[in-house]
Amino acid sequence: MKTLKEAQEEVVEEMSMFDDWLDKYSYLIDLGATLETLPESARTEDNLIKGCQSRVWLECNKEGNIIYFKADSDALITKGIIALLVRVYSGRTLEEIRDDDFSFLDSIGLKENLSPTRAGGLNAMIAKIKSYAL
């Protein structure tokens, strides 16, 4: 398995292949399509991320010191964003997630290229992932 840093660098490299943000959005939508649909039983109030305009569910399973995530959303770009986060952070140790600053998202320009409501949703997703690691 790649290190956290390697996984983040891979995302930065992939996103840098696209010159304009419409292509990056298409990439995110494609990434979202790779997420396994969460069963209805996982679409609970506890798994719902508060602060997102669309509905985003993040299921967390801990096995010892390792944390695994599954997610889903009812909006295409949002589903791509959570898919990106799941790809990078699922299977990591609690310490890796707690100690990470999520700055790779700044490297790809994600926050500044989202609408204010989506950027707020991204921050809510990050906060939820971090809360599971605490």
N, C-alpha and C positions, 0 to 999 in steps of 0.2 A: 504494500500500500504506500502511496505517495505521502510525504510529510505534508503537514498543513501548508507550509510555505510553498512547496512544489505545486499543490493543488491550486493555491491562490495565483501563483505565477502562470499556471496553465490557463486559467480563466482570463487573466490580463492579456496574455498572448493571443488567445482566441478572439477576444473582443477587439484587439488592435488590428485584426485582419480587415475589419470593416471601417470604411472612412466616414460614413454618415450614420446618424442615429436611427434612421428608418431601417437600415440594414441590421443594426444592433437590436432594435426592437423585434425584428423578424427572427433573429437568432434566439432571443429570449422566449418568444412564442414557441419556437421549435423545441427549445429546452423544456418548456412547460409540458409539451406534449409527451415527453419521455417519462413524466411522473406517473406512477401507478395510482389509479383512482382510489381514494380512501373509502373504505366501506362506511355506510351510514352510521354504524356503531362508533366510529372514530370521529364523526362530525358532531362533537359534543360542545357544549358551552365552554367547558374547561380547555378544550383544544382550539377554540376560536381565538384568533389574535385580535385583541381590542386595539382600536386606533387605525384600522385599515378601512378604507372606504368600501372595498369589496370584501367578500367573505373569504378568509384564509384560515385553514385549520392546520395546526402543527401538532403531530403526535410524537411523543418522546418515549423511548424505551431505554432504560439503563441496564447494562449488564456489567456489574462490577463498577469499574472506573470508566467504562466506555459508554458513550451516549449515541443512540441511533435515532434518526428523525425520519418521519414520513410526513408528507404534506399534500395539500390540495387547495385549490381556489376556484371560485366561480368566474374569474376574469382572466383572460389570456395572458396579458403582460405580467400581471401580479403572480400568476401561476409560474411563469418563467423566472421571475425574481426569486420566489421561494424555492423553486427547483435548483437554482444556482446556489442558494444558501445551503440547501440539503446536500447537494453534491460536495460542497467544500467542507461542511461541518459534521455530517453524519459519520459515525465510526471513529470519532476523535475522543480523546480523554477529556474529563471534566476540566482539568488544568489547562489544556490547550485552548479550550473555548473561553474559559475565564480570563486567561492571560492575553488573548488576541484582541487587537484593536479594530479589526474589520476594515483596516485602511486600504486593502486591495480594492474595495468598492470605490474609493476616491480615485485610485489609479485608473479605473476604467471610466470614470466620469459619470457613474450611475446616478448619484444623488442630484447633481446639477442638471441632469437631462430628464428628470422626472417632474411631473406636475407637483405642486406643493402637497396635494393630498396623497399622491403616490409616494413622495419622499417621506411623508409622515408615516405612511404604512410600512415603508422599508425600515424606518427607525423602530417601529413597533415590532417588526419581525426580528430584528437584531436583539431588542430587549428581551423578547420571549425566549430566543435561543440562549442568551446569556443567563436568564433566570433559571432555566432548566439545569444549567451547569453549576449553579450556586448551591 
